Amino acid sequence: MAVAKGPACKQCRREREKLFLKGQRCFSDKCVLEKKPYVPGQRAKRRLMETEYYAQLREKQKAKRYYGVWERQFRNYYKKAVKRKGVTGEILLQLLETRLDNIVYIMSFAASRVQARQLISHGHIQVNGRKVDKPSYQLKEGQEISVAESSKEIIPIMEAKESGGSLTMPGWLEVDLDNLKGKLVRYPERDEIKVPINEQIIVELYSK
């Protein structure tokens, strides 16, 4: 499981954009980015010389942090995307979006992607009725995701369920929040993936 070291809020400051790594805190006035909208470090407030390579690198780092994957994992996702028919950047985002930890978060079974990875690793999540303990598990169309019956009353899941009741689920997912289960109906289209990432810049970086 990918575990980023250091404060999560520093990662958002480094990318100068909210990556929603701390659940509901990111939506409140406690978000550090609201008070410190500049990169961390002693020279943070100096003007940066942003080259094309710098912009590409930052976009890749932002995507890695957003989905919580390591460099080798991210590169492997890119290699898979290249081999498939279609637009490489869009396929890359589809692969990342349909990771089990991301789906668990979107379905409001967890308050953040970090928490989703913990729940999966501890055996609280099932796919088609069978326990899956790998956050990076790649979901396929038609597969059902659910919280194990014995885990439905644990506090993190109950709190996430309560806060997610007012959210609108994307059309590519079916979610029964009352029973803590859902289904990946189909792979998302690019305009349905609401992430602050320019995937084309990442493709240009890896294509060099």
Summary of the structure (lengths in Angstrom):
residues: 208
radius of gyration: 17.5
end to end distance: 29.0
largest distance: 53.3
contacts: 581
relative contact order: 0.15
helix: 46%
strand: 9%
